[in-house]
Amino acid sequence: MAHVIHHFRPHLSEPEALEAISVARETLLQDILARLGAWQPGASRQHYLLIGPRGIGKTHILRLIEHRVRSSRELAQKWYPVCFPEEQYTLTSLADLVLETLHRLGDATGDSGLRAAHARLRFDPNHQRVTDLSLDALRQFCVRAQCGILLMVENLNRLLEQQIKSREQIESLRKALIEEEWPLLIATSPTFLDAVTEPEEPLFEFFQVKFLQELSPTDVELLLRKRATLENDADFLEYLRRYYSRL
């Protein structure tokens, strides 16, 4: 069976294929997954920000976290992953973010309460009412299911600096992430962002920041071997065996 790996769109790749070619990130994955496994409803949560340039594997890591949560009986009982695509330009406020969470989670679970709340609120022009009632619907869902919601957001820099922008809205986001007992945010960014690094900003020292290091030559070799093995490319494996010292 052919496995298609989308180099710059890993969210389109089969999770099993991403697992098969994963290198150098297992310690980070295990750290995050262990924290997710140890969490109990009502306990505090550690939010994460993964930083690294385009192509280094941020989306790959998010997809692996999602896949392992869904594949683990223990983790799947505790967490519902809600994954936002890289290009989500319609999110310009906290109301947009929680309403989209409501929509995606309602579709994924079929929960009638979430779907009804989304239908009522999707065209409501009052952002504060949308925010409050969406949060309430999500809160009630998590109480019923005894679970948390794993929010996975890519390009947090663009979301905060180019889309939401409002300091008041970012403060409201921080407040919701602290005061609500159900959300855990794992976000990515290609660079540092002022909202996280500047002492006067709302999200200063809010995240546990993880820097993704470049792959070592050994990691690159292992990646190439794993990719060739996945694709049953015996010729390339033989090429690596013969000529790796020249690469």
N, C-alpha and C positions, 0 to 999 in steps of 0.2 A: 504494500500500500504506500502510495506517495504521500509524503508529508510536506505541505507547503509552509515555509517559514517566511512571514512577512517582516522584513528587516526593520522597517521604520513604522510598521503597524502591527506590533506583536499581539494586540488585542484581537486581531483577526485570525491568529494562529491557534491550532488545537492546543489546549493546555498540556496534553500528554507530550506533544512535541516540544513545547517550551521546557517541560521538566527534563526531557531527555538531553537537551543541549545546555542545561544550566551549569554554570561554573562560577566559582569565587564568591557567591552570595549566600551560601548555605548558613553560615554563622548568623548573618543578619536575619535571614528568614526564620531560623529557629528561635532567635531572641524575640522577635515580634510574635510569632505563633505561641511561644511559651507564655507570654504576657496575656495574649488573648485567651489561652486555655485556663489561666489562673483566675481570670476575672469572674466575679459573681455579680448579679444584678444589684445595683445600689452602691457598688464599690467605685473607687476612683479609677480613672482611665488615663493612660499615657498616649498622647497624640504624637504623631510622627511627621517629620518633613524630610523627604529624601532629596538630596541635592546632587546634581551631576549634569554634565553637558548632554546634549541630544545624542542619542545612539549608545549611551553607556549602559542602559538596561533598566531604567526606572519603570517603564511600562511593563517590561518583562517581570520585574519583581512584584508589581501590583497584581498581575494576572496569576502569578504563582501563589500569592497569598490568597486570592479569591478561590483558586482551584483547591488549595489544601483545606481551606475552611469548609467549602462545600463538600469535600470528599471525606472529611473527618466527622464521624458521628458526634463526638463530643463538641467540637467547635461549631458544627452546623446547628446544634441545639442552642448554642449561646449567641451566635452572631448571624445576621443577615447582611451579606455584602451588597452595597449599592454603589455601582461603578459609573462614574461620569466620564464621557469621552473627552479626548484632548481638546476638541473644538466644540465648546458648549457656549456659544456667544450670546445665547438668550438669557444667561444668568447675570443680572445686573443689580441684584439686591438679595438680602437674606430671604425675603419672601419668595423670590424665584427659586432659591436653592432648596428651601424646605418643601415648597410645592412640587418641585421636580423629584425630590426624594419620595414624597407621598405617591406621586404618579408611578415611579419606577418600582417601588416596593409593592404597591397595590397590584400592578401587573404581574410581578414575579410571584407573589403569594396568593393572589386571588382573593385577598381579604376584603370582605364586603364593606367593613368600616372605613378602610383606607380609600377604597374606590368611591364610596359615597362622599367622603370628605373632599376628595379631589374634584369630583363632579360639581360640588357646591361652590368650590373656591376658585376654580381655574380662571373664571372671568371676573372675579371680584376686583375692583380697582383700588380697594383700600388695603395697602400693603401691610399695615400693622395688624389688621384683622386676619389677613391671609397668614401672616407669620404666626400669630397666636393660635389660631384654630388648626393650622397644619401641625405645629408642635404638639398641640393637645392630642390630635389624632395619632401621631406617631408615638407619643407617650403612652396612650391607652393601648395601642397595639403591643408595645414592648412589655407592658404589665401583663397583658393577656398571655403573651407567648413566653414570658420570662426570659427575654433575650435583649441583646443590644443590636445597634445598627452600625455596621462598619462602612463609613463613608470614605470612598476612594476617589480623590480628586486630583487630576493631573493639571500641570501648569498653574499652580497656585499663584505664581507671580503675575500672570496675565489676568487671572480672575480678580485679584485684589487691586492691581495697579491700573488695569485698563477697562475692567468691566464694572465691578462694584464701586471702587474708588472712594466712596463716601466713608469718612472716618467714623461717622455715627453708625453706619451699617456694619463696619468691621468690628466696632465695639459690641454691637448687638450679636454678631456671630460669636465672638469670644464669650459673651455672657451665656449664650445658649449652650455652647460646648462645655462650659463649666457647670452651669446650674442644672441642665438636663442630665438625667442619670443614664441615658441610653446611647448617646452618640460617641463614636471613636473615629477620629479623622486621621487617615493616612494620606498625605498630600505629597506631590512632587513639584520640583522647580529646577530649571537649568542653572539658576543663579541664586545668590542671596537676594532678599527683597527687604526694602526699608521697613515694611510692616512687621517684620520679624527681628531685624537687627538693631533698629533705633530704639533707645531706652524710652522715648516718649510715646512710642507707638503701641497700640492695643495688644498686639500679639508678641511683644518683646519677651523672649525667653519662655514662650508658651509651649513650643514644640521640643521634643527630643530630636535634634537634627542629626541625620546620618549622611555623611559624605560618601558617595560611591567612587571608589578609586578605580583608576584605569586597570585593565587586565594586565597581568605580568606576561612575559613571553611563554612561561609554562602554562598559564591559564589559556592563552591564545591557542597553543598547541592542543591542549585538551579539548577546547571548544571545537577546533577543526576536526579532531578525531571523533568527537561525539556527533557532530553534524554528518560526517561521512558515514558513520555507523548507522545513524538514523535513516539515511537515504540508501543504505546498502551499496555504497560507492567503494567497491574494493580497489578500483584503480587509484582513487585519490588516497586511500589508506596506504597503498604500496608506495605512492609518490612521497607521502610524508615520511615513511620509513626510510626511503633512500636519500631524500634530499632535504630533510628538515634542517640539517646544520647549515644549509645555504640560504634558508629563508630569512 
